[in-house]
Amino acid sequence: MSIRRQPDPVPNGPNFGIINNGDMTGPAQAAPFSQNATQTNNITNKGVDKARESIEDLRRRLEELRGQYPEVDAALRDLDMITPRLDEPERDPGTLRYMLQNLVERCGGIPNLLASAQLVQSTVTALLPGS
């Protein structure tokens, strides 16, 4: 019995090959044979809210330690640069990842702040497009 190869489906319109069955939380790729495929990622408010909450929690903790550790002021400046980028995290994700890594490294030298900095890193990174 021979196996017959089925031909690739023929695109029948824009976005053929992309199926979205609900909330989209990450990037999608159209099938290789699709044409005019486009996608809009809608970041849910819940994800942005979690990122903002984690940033504000870390900010409060850093403010309490101001003057006790030299890294505190630099970490607060990092947060000031990260926060406005939450509105458009896909704009320059590489720079945002770099800022987050710097934040984690700075907070690693301050007792009891590493976990909070890592939470900021993970909640903000969840908003970024895959690389």
N, C-alpha and C positions, 0 to 999 in steps of 0.2 A: 504494500500500500504506500503510495507516494504522498508526501505532504505538500500541499499547495500553499505557496506563500500568498497571504492576503495583501492586496495593495494598501498603501497608506491611505487614510481617509482624506478626502478632498475637502479643503477648507470651504465652508459655505458662508463666510461672512467675517466681519471684524471680530477679533478676540476668540476665534474658534480655537479650542484647545485649552482654554482656561475655564475651570469650573470653580465657583466659589459657593460653598454651601454654608454660609454663616459668617461669623466674624473672622476677618482675616488678620492674623497676628504676625505674619512674616512675609517674606518675599515669595512670589510665585514665578514660575517660568513656563512660558508657553511651549507647546509641543514644537519640535523642530520644523514641522511642515506648516505651522500657522503663519498667517500674514496679518499685518497691521495690529498685532497684539499690543495692548496697552494695559497697564495696571495702575491703580491708585491705592496706595496703602493708607488706611485711615487708622492712625494711632488712637486707641481708646483713651478717653479722659481718665479712666481708672489707672492706667499705666503712668500717665503724666502726674496724676495726683499722688501716687505712691512715691514717685521720684521726688516730687516737691516736699512731701512729708519727711522722707529720709534726709533730704538736704537741710530742712529746717531743724530737725532733731540734732544733726551734727553741728549746725551753726550754733544752736543754744549751748551745746556742750563745749564747743570751742570758746564761745564768749565767756563762759564761766572760768576757763583756764587762761584767759588773756593775761599776759605779763608773767606767767609762770614758766612758759616754754617758748623758745624763739620760733619754733615752727608754726605756732598758732596763727600769727598774723599772715604768714604765707598761705596757710590752709584756708583761712577766711577769704583771701584774695582769689584763691582757686575757686571757691564756691561762688564768689561774685562773678567770675567769668563763666562758670558752668550754668548757673541758673537761667540767664536769658536765652541760652541755646536750647532749652527744653521746648521752646515754641517751634523750632525747626531743627530737630536733631539730625535729620538726613542731609542738612546743608553742608556740613563739613565733619563727617563722622570720625575721620582720622584724628583731627585736632581734638575733638571732644574725648576720644579714647585716651589720647596723650595727657590731657588735663586730668582725667580721672585717675590715671596711673600715678601722676605726680601727687595728687591729693592723697591717695592710699599710702604712698611712700612717706609723705610728710607726717601723716597721722600715725604711721607705724612707730615713730619716735616719741609719741605722746602716750603715756599709760592709759589704758582702757578706751582708746578711741579707734583702734584698728578695725574692730568689727563694725562700728558705725560707718567708717569710711568705705569699707567693703560693701556695705549695704547700699550706700549711695552709688558706688560703682556698678553694682549689679542692677539696681533699678533704672539707672540712666542708660546703661548698656542695653537693657531690654528694649529700649525705644529706638535704638540705632538699626539701620539696615544691615543685613549680613554682609560680610566681606569675604 
